[in-house]
Amino acid sequence: MTASCDLPGASRTAPHQTFPDPPEDLNAGDDTQQLVLAGGCFWCTEAVYRQLDGVLAVTSGYAGGDEASANYDAVCSGRTDHAEAIRIDYDPARISFGRLLKVFFMAAHDPTQLDRQGNDLGRQYRSAIFHADDAQKRVAVRYIGALDAAKVFRAPIVTRLEPLQAFYPAEHYHQDYARLNPQQPYIAGVSMPKVEKVRHYFADALKD
């Protein structure tokens, strides 16, 4: 991961008041649900989602490839099919699937950057939603279509929709990395602006 303050998506999004909600959402249900997302460095996306009320746990890891290559050195080489991803365990009665997607597109990363986020280059940094079932895929497809139709971004959304085959937790030292290393240059320069953006625009959705 390379420190960079260049976050093009931040200047390409519409104001919060005009950023559309998903046209469809999943039924709340009573059981804990999971969502696997990839949006560049997992240190950043994990930090974004840990602060939201209803998010029970966030695990950094790898999705899109096989178990043999699910390790940091292999994934960073760019020669695997993995993306750096996070698995979000959430209470759907407190925060919905659609709300998590809105945070993803509006604040967690730039969905118009193909196989990169800022200075982080490679397929391992691609924008992707790893859908667990047809319902998750349907809601995501409709939302991407709505955002493109509303011309929220100056460039087309390139987020991939990939079926979730498996999620492999990353090494222990990657978990909760941003909170444990606030002075690390990448965290200070790249992760924290995204965290602050969510705190500003989703203040009503934060944990106490």
N, C-alpha and C positions, 0 to 999 in steps of 0.2 A: 504494500500500500504506500502511496506517495502523497505527502502532504500537499494540499491544494485548497485555495479558497475560491476557486473558480467553480461556481455552482450555477450553470446556465439556467437550470429549471426554475430557480428562484425568481428569475426575471421574466420567465416566459408564462408563468401562471397568472390566471385572472385573480382579482381580489377575492378574499374568502367568501364574501357575501354573494358572489356570482359564480363561484366554483360549484358545479352541479353535484347534487347527491346522486347515488346510483338509482336508476329507474326501477330497479328490482332489488330485493334483499332476501336473505334466507329466513325461514321461520326461526324464532328464538329457540324453542326447545328447552329442556331442563338440564341436559348433560353438557359437560365441558366439550368445546369444539377446538379444532386445530386448523391453522392456516400456515402454509409454507410459502414464503416470499423471498425473492432475490432482487436486490437493488443496489449492487455495488458491495463495498466493504461491509461485512456483517457486524463489525464494531459499531458502525453508524446506525444501521437499521435496528439492531438490538437495543441500542440506547434510546432511540425514538419510541419504540413500543413499550419498553419497560415502565414508562411513566404514565401510561393510560389506565384509567379505572376500568376494571373488568378484565384486564390482561393479567392472567394468573402466573404465567411463566413465559420467558423467551429464551430459546436455546439457539446459539450460533452453531452452524454446521454446513453440510454439503448436500446438494441435491442435483440430480440429473445424470450421475455417473454410477459406477459400480463400487462395491465395498473395498476392493483392492486399492483403488486410487483415492479413497476418501481420507486423505491426510493433507495437511497444510502445504508441505513441500511439493507434493504432486500437483495439487490444485493450482498453486501459485505459478507453476511452470506453464500453465495455459495449455497443456497437452492432454488434459482429461475432459470429460463431458460435464464435469461438475460446475455448478455455480456456488459461490459463497451465498449461503441462504440462512434464514432464520425460521424456526418453528414457533409459532405463537399459540399458546394454550389460553383460551379465553372463555369467559362466561357470557353466553349469548343473551342472557337476560339483562346484562349490564352494558355490553358493547356489541354491536352487530358486525357480521361479516362485511356488510357494505360500508360501515363506518371505518373499519380497518383498511379497506381498499381506498377510501377517500384519503386517509392519512398517507397511504402508500403513494398515491399519484400526486397529491398536492404538496407534501412536505418531506417525505422520507427519501426521495431520490428524484432524478430527472428521467422520466420514461421515454424521452425522445432520443437518448444517446444509445447508439447501437454498440453492444459489446464493450462498454466502458462506463465509467462515472468519473467525470473530471479527468485527472491525470492517471487514474487507475485503468489500465488498458487490458483487454483480453475477454474471452468468452466467460471466464470465471466471474466477471463483474457484470454480466448481462442482466437486463431487467426481465424478470420472469415471475409468473404466478404458477405454482405447482399445484394444480387442482386435484383434490382427493376424490371428486365424484362429478357427475354431470351437472348437479345443481350449482356447485361452486364455479364450474366452467361457464355455465349459462349466465350467471350474475356478472362475472368478470367480462365476458364478451359483450354483453349489453352495455356495461359501464364504459368500456373502451370506445364503443361505438358512439355513445352519448357525448363523451368528452371530445372525440374527433369532430362530431357534428357541430358541437358548440364552439369549435376552434379555440379551445382553452389554451392550447400550446401553439407556438408558431410553426412547429414541425410535427410530422405525424408521430403518433405513439408507436414504439417498436417493441413494447413489452410482449414477451413470448408467453403463450399458454401451453404448459407442458404437463402431461399426466404425472402425478406423484407416484413414482415407483418405490422409492425409499428415501428416508432422511437419515443422515449419519451425523451425530453430534461431533462438533469439532473438539480439538484438544482442550483440556481443562483450562489452560491459561488464556484461552480466547473468551471464556464465558464472563459476562459482566465486565468486559475489558474497559469500557469507557468510564464507568464509575470508579473502577479501581486505579485508573491511570489518567486522571484529569489533566495533568500537566504534559502528557506526551504530545508532541507537536501535531501529529495527525488528529488526535482527539480534539485538541484545542482549536485547530484550524478548520477541520472538516466536519467532525461529528457534532460538536457543540452548536454550531449554527443551525443544524437541522433540528436538534433537540429544542433550541430556543424558538425556532419557527413553530414547532408543534405547541409549545407552551403558550405562544402568542395567539395562534389561530384556533387552537382546540382547548382553550383554558377550561371550558365547561366539562371536558372529558378527562381531566387529570386526576390522579390519585390524590388523596389528602396529604 
